[in-house]
Amino acid sequence: MPASTETKQLLDLAVKAALDKLGENLVALDVTEPFALAEIFLIVSSKNERQGLAIAEAIEDELAKVNAKARFKEGRETARWILLDFGDLVVHVMHEAERDFYSLERLWRDCPVVPTA
């Protein structure tokens, strides 16, 4: 079963917030099939730690407007890979170097891409 309409609406808000803070190379993957704990992973690149924090904060602020709060947050201390778990939407804000190294898109390559525009 593909991602729900509600999760796609949260994705749209997160994408807008990330782009407003100049997030790059946004990729959303529908992980409903192999991963029972979420529906969509959004992966966003940042050029530096300060930008990564700004992107993560903007996403949290935008989703809070529709009463969606991150259940779990990780990585703000170093801001190289910030994970925001909103339940069915999980956002990975990654420094370019970490994103290249961990290659989440390769790991989840069998998952369909969700349009972000």
C-alpha angles and dihedrals in degrees: 000000000000125000116292125255090246092056091047089053090053088048091054091053092047092049092051092050093047093049091048087060092046096256111174140213095016114194125177119196127195102226097171094114103053100023120057096188100064143017105212135026115201114198119195129179125219128192096220143001096265092054091047091055091047091051093048092048092048091051092049092048094048094048091045087064088069093041095257110140128184109255091198134018127187137171104033092124094068097015091210093115117010117188121198115187113199093168107253091022119058117186123202114194104189135182108240093249094052091046092053092046099047095035098197091180089061092047091052096033094131091062119095118250116243114217112249100191 
